[in-house]
Amino acid sequence: MGGGYLADAGVFLVQVIFGFAVVLFLVRVLLQLVRANFFNPVCQFIVKVTNPVLMPLKKIIPSWGRLDIGAVIFAWLLQVTELALTLGMRGISIAIPTLLAYSFVELIDLTIVIFMFVIFVKIILSWVAPYNDNPIQPVLYQLSEPVLAPCRRILPPMAGLDLSPMLALVALQLTRILLVNPLSDLARAI
């Protein structure tokens, strides 16, 4: 029984370490897509942490417009590695095509979760410290605006109350249910 606990601890550590790295690379991709202010200290931190890997990759894999293909591929490879390690620690084996496809679906799901987290934190900060000069607030605004702007067109602010974040969270969760879950089932069937 002790080996089970040790394997669980190993799986947890792998998920934390690889999950943090995948999120860093995905957030960098999203910041580039929304044209975030890279003079912001939060953006500078993400760039400094991810540059050692991405700068050599940029020589091999060019960007496509604002989309850094190298960062997406590296995040996907990290996700593949995390899934392979966690399944291996649990004694589960799956076919390589299934591993590759399922990791890609996990990357899509994580991107949606990042948007949901950003919107949720933005809501909390608007209640707790609406006029704070924290450097994270502009980053949250820039990351959430591509999702919130269409929601504001559907549900404009009423009497000073902006319900578009709630609509965005519902839409993102529906996307997970109606897109990610079927893709996940499809990936498992490969």
C-alpha positions, 0 to 999 in steps of 0.5 A, spaced: 500 500 500 505 504 501 507 504 493 500 507 492 502 513 496 508 514 493 506 513 486 500 518 488 505 523 491 509 522 484 503 523 480 502 530 484 509 533 483 509 531 476 502 534 475 504 541 479 511 542 475 509 540 468 502 544 469 505 550 471 510 550 465 504 548 460 500 554 463 506 559 463 507 557 455 500 558 454 499 564 457 505 567 453 501 565 447 495 568 449 499 574 451 502 575 444 495 574 441 492 579 445 498 584 444 499 585 451 503 590 454 510 587 454 513 592 459 508 590 464 512 586 470 508 580 469 509 579 462 516 581 463 516 575 468 513 570 463 517 572 457 524 571 461 522 564 464 520 562 457 525 565 453 531 560 454 526 555 450 523 559 445 528 563 442 532 557 439 525 554 437 523 561 433 529 559 429 526 553 427 519 554 428 517 561 425 511 564 428 504 564 424 502 572 424 501 573 432 501 565 434 507 563 436 507 556 433 513 554 437 510 555 444 504 552 442 508 545 440 512 546 446 506 546 451 503 540 447 510 536 448 510 538 455 503 536 456 504 529 452 510 528 457 506 530 463 500 525 461 505 519 459 509 520 466 503 520 470 500 514 466 506 510 467 506 512 474 499 509 475 501 503 471 497 505 465 499 504 458 495 507 452 497 508 444 502 513 442 496 516 437 491 516 443 496 520 448 498 525 442 491 526 441 488 526 448 494 531 450 492 536 445 485 536 447 487 537 454 491 543 452 485 546 449 481 545 455 487 548 459 486 554 455 479 555 456 480 554 464 485 559 463 480 564 461 475 562 466 480 563 471 482 570 469 475 572 468 474 570 475 480 573 478 478 579 475 471 579 478 474 578 485 479 584 484 473 588 481 470 587 488 476 587 493 480 593 490 477 596 484 482 602 483 488 598 485 495 600 481 497 592 481 500 590 475 496 584 474 490 588 473 492 590 466 494 583 464 487 580 466 484 586 462 488 584 456 487 577 457 479 577 458 477 582 453 477 578 447 472 573 451 468 579 455 467 584 449 462 579 445 459 578 451 458 585 453 455 586 446 450 581 447 449 583 455 450 590 456 452 593 463 445 595 466 444 600 472 452 600 473 452 592 473 456 588 468 454 581 468 458 579 461 463 576 466 457 571 468 455 570 461 462 569 459 463 563 464 457 560 462 459 560 455 466 557 456 463 552 461 458 550 455 464 550 450 468 545 455 462 541 455 460 541 448 467 541 445 472 539 449 468 533 452 466 530 445 474 531 443 476 527 449 472 521 447 474 522 440 481 522 443 480 516 447 477 512 441 483 513 437 
